[in-house]
């Protein structure tokens, strides 16, 4: 079978994006929260936990867009497979967070298409910059996400063991993705780029917490 052309890969990436945003995702692994009794949360606690998990769900939409775009512009088949495998693993996070948002009685972000498009643009720029920079972008993204998830563990209600279990597992796996990108030859990003990424993430988390 011949290798797909660039246009074929672009169409596939856009199709994956539509599925990410508009189609419910089914996890291939059991959620870390499976089998846990529903926590006794106050209305305020459930509202805050739901908002935090909505932010995490948006983060997973962005992760899909980043990996899809970086796979699209990867220079080698090996690197494209690296990004595609990472995206597949992140699908579980997308499903787990969506399910938990629903269980908490709230909604996922109404701006999901916008988040996906913005992240796809970021990932495309990283991919076009070259493989070592694209991998460096993964490392920085995952390190920032890891820190963000750690902050959510501090903010989630202590009684919400289900959300906390999901976030803790995600944190571990994001760290592993960063380590894998480092091992694959990532180059450290310049400080101004890292700062710009943090600023963009701050906008996303602030808006997604509410909308």
C-alpha angles and dihedrals in degrees: 000000000000121000115263116260122242090258090051090051091049092052090048091050092050091048090051088050093054090050091048093053104034108024125070110247122228117212120231091207131052114263116254086234094057114128095013117134114246107268120241101243130170118237091258093048093049090048093052094044090049092051092049092049089048088057089050091050090053088051089056092049087054091047090056092050092048095050093042092052094042091051088050092057099034112129097219137042090236092057093045089053089049092056094041091052092049090050090051091053091048090056088077089057090050092053095043094051094045091052092048093049089055092047089054090056100247139100138257117250117297088214096062095126090052093049091049094048093048093049091046089055091050092048092047091054090049091049093049090051090065140272099280091050092045090054090046088054089055092051093050093044093050093045090052091046090049090054091045092053091048089056090051091054086058093048103041115096111267089232093057095089092159096059091041092053092052094047093047092052091047091051091054093049095046088055089052091052090053091050091049092052090050091051090050092060108275119177119218112253122238115263095248091057091049090050092049090051091052091050092050091048090051091055091049096048093045095050096039091052087067107025 
